[in-house]
Amino acid sequence: MAIILNGRLPDTLLAPIPWARQQRIAAQALADLVALDAAFHAEFGHHLVINEAYRDLDRQWTYWYTPPSGVGTAAFPGTSNHGWGLAVDLHLTAAELAWMRKHAGEYGWVNPAWAQDAIGTPEPWHWEHVAARPVTPIPVATTTATPTTRPSTTLSEEDDDMIVITARNGVWTLQGSTLTGIGDIKQANELTAKGITSVTYNDADFDRLRAELAGRELIHNTTRGYAVGTPGARYIGLADMAEVNFHRGSGCRDREVSVATFNNLTA
């Protein structure tokens, strides 16, 4: 489940940070961040300086492939706590860092041990919320239909990695990499009654999810043109727009990349 939702959180699970509204975090982590910021502001006279918070999957792929991170130094796409909206990157002075390491834990935020590793690549700017679960279930819309039997309230082994997705063209289950349309809202409610997580996707998010599950994507650069491939493998350059449109029409996502990233993926 983590690989599917990480970096693809719907807007309903995210909230803007009040003093840095261009950045968003998981809604369930916001209150603790606001409380931490209030204590920080009382000490230093200004808000926490937030360079980045929630990071979508496209940006994580860019960090994975592109300097200064470089391949293998950023978290693999789909695994970063930024993709859950549970991490922030801060600009901190030495005094502010010392205060944060002493007090931030009181508010549920930590600079994890790996980020303090002097032998590896320390990241004193990286802070994670440890008092929240990655995903909060969202109820599926209710229906007036009355079930003829009471649904089970426990998850079976077959269901424990499933989520329910409400999208513009119906309700779907996602298990592993298999996306399946289900019959009606009653069936969706029976699944969520068991404790299966339910999320709502807008059009763009759902289209992106379907294309990623198809296992391929388009990349483009104004200088280098277009290529198609699957993450982790070599991408193939496309000769004309007819090929590009074919892939677009089959649900393939399209993202713009730098020249360096394009060259790296097609090398």
N, C-alpha and C positions, 0 to 999 in steps of 0.2 A: 504494500500500500504506500509506503514512504516514497518509493521511486516514482510512483504515478502522480502523487499530489504535490510533492516538493517542487517549488518554483512555478506551480500552476494554480496557486490558491485563488479561488474566486473572490471578487471584491467583498462579498458578504463576510468573509473571515478576516478582513484587513481594516485598519483604522489609521487615519493620518496622525502624525505626531504634531501636537498643537503648535509648538514653536518652530517646527521645521516641516511644514505641511506638504512639501514635495516628497517627503519620505513617509513610508507606511510600515507598520508592524502588525503582528497578530493582534486582533482586538482584545483577546484575553490577557495580553501582556502589557497593554497600554497603561492601566492604572498603576502598576508597579514602576513603570518607567517615569510616569508623571511624579510619583512620590519621590523616586530617586533624584529626579531633576530639581524638585523643590528643595531638598536637603543640599544638593550640590550648589544651587543658586544662592542659598543662605550663606554658604561657606565662601564662595568665590565671586559672587555678584553678577554672574551671567549664567545662561543656560548651557547645558551640555551641547557641545558642537558635534553634530551627527553628520558624518560623511556619507554613510549608506546604512540602510536598514533592510527591508524586504528586497530580495533580489529574484527576479523571474528567471526562468530556465534559459532564455535566450542570452541574458547577460552572463549567467554562470558559464555557458558554453564559451562565450567570448573570453572570460577570465581564464578558462581552462586552456584555451589555445593561444592566447595572445600575451606577450610581455606587458607589464613586468612579472605577471604570475608565471607564465610558461607552462607547457604541458606537465601535468602531474603535481604542480605546487599549489594550485587552488584545489578546493574540494571538488571531487568528481560531480558533474551536473546531476541533480536529483538527490544529493546527499547533504548539501550544506544547510546549516541551521538558518542562514539567511533565506533560504527557500521556504522555510516554515514561518518566516516573519518573527523568529525568536532570537535574532542576533542583530547587533548594531556595531558599526565601526565608528569610533570616536576620535576626535583630535584632542589630545590631553598633554598638558605640560607635565614635568616631572612631579611637581607638587600635587597636581590634580590626579595623576596616576596613583600616587601613594595614598591619597584620600580615598580614591575609588577602591583600591584593594583592601582598605581597612573597613569601608562602610557599605559598599554596593551590595554585598551579600545580605545585608539587613533588609534589602528591598527585592531580593530574588534575582539579582544580576551578578554574574561572576566573569572573571577573565580566566577561562578554563586552563587546566594544568598544561595541556599541550601548547597553548599560546604563551606560556611563561617558560617554555623549555629553552634554556640557554644553549643547549647542544644543537637543537634543530633550528627552525626559523621562528623566533618569537614574534608574537603579534600583540603587543600591549594595547593596541587600539580595539581589539576584538572582544566584545562582551556578549554573553548569552543569558537569556532568561531561563532559569531552571525551575520555576514554579508553575509551569504550564505544560499541558500536553500538546503535541503538534497539531492535532485537529479536533475541533469541537463539533459534534454532530449537529446538523441543522435539520429540523423536522421537515418532512415532505408535506406539502399542502394536504389538508384533511379532506375527506370525502363524506358525503351523507350516507353512502352505502354501509350496511351493517354486515360484517363478516358472519358467515354461517357457523364457523368454528373459531374457537379462541386460538390465535397464533402462538407458537412456542416463544418463550421469552429468553431462550438461551441460544447461543451460536453453535452451530455444528462445525466440525473440522473443515467441511467443504465451504463454509460461509465466512470463516474468520479473516479472510484477506479480501473480502468483497466490499465495494462501496456502491451507493446508489447515486446516480447523477440525474438531476432534472435539467433538461435543456429545451431549446425552443421547439424542437420537433418530437418531444416525448420524454419518457423516462427510460433510463438505461442502467444496467448493472455493469460494473467494471471489475474484473477479477484477473489479476496478473496483467496481461496485455490484451485480454479479450473483452470487447465492448459489445453488449447484447441488449437489444431493445426488449422491454418487458410489456406485458399486456395492458395493464391499467394501473391507476393510482392505488387501487385496493391492494394489488400485489406489492407495490412499493411500500405502502404503509405496513404490511405484514413483515416485510424485511426490516424496516427501521424499528419495528416493535421488538425485534430480536436484539437490537443494539447495533445494527449495521449502520455505519456512518453515511449520512446523506449530505450532498453538497449541490449547490445550484451554479450552473455555468452560463455566462452570457454567450452570444453568438461567436465572438472572436475566440474566446477561451475554448469553446467546444470544438470549433473548427481546427484550432491548433492541436488540441488533444488528439483528435481523430487522425490528423496527418502524422503526428509523432508516433502514434501506435502503428501506423502503416509502415514505419521503419525507415523513412527517408525524408529528405528535405532539400529544398532549393537554397542555394546561397548566391548572392550577386554582389558585384562591385562595379561602380560606374566606369572604372578603368579596365577591369579584367573580364567583365561579362558574367555569365551564369554557369553554375555547375550543379550537379545533383549527386546525392550520396546518402549514406547512413552514418551517424556519429560513430567515431572510432575507426572508420574505414576510409579509403581513398575516394575522393569525390571526382566525378567525371565531367569535364567541360561540355557544354551544350552548344551546338553549331548554330541554331537558329531559334527564333521565337516560337515556331510551331512546336518544337520539343518542350520549350519552357511552358507553354500554355497547356500542353498535354499533361504535364506533371501537376500544374496548378489545378486543372480540372479534376484530377483524381484525388484531390484532397491534400496535396503536398504543401507544407508550409514554405514560406519564402522569407528569408532574413538577409539583411544587408550586413556585410562584413568588411573589414579593412583589407587592403591589398596584402598585408603580411599574412592575415588569416586565410585569405583565398589561396595564396601561394602555398601555404603550409598544408591545407586540406587537399589540394589537387596535386601535390608533389608526388 
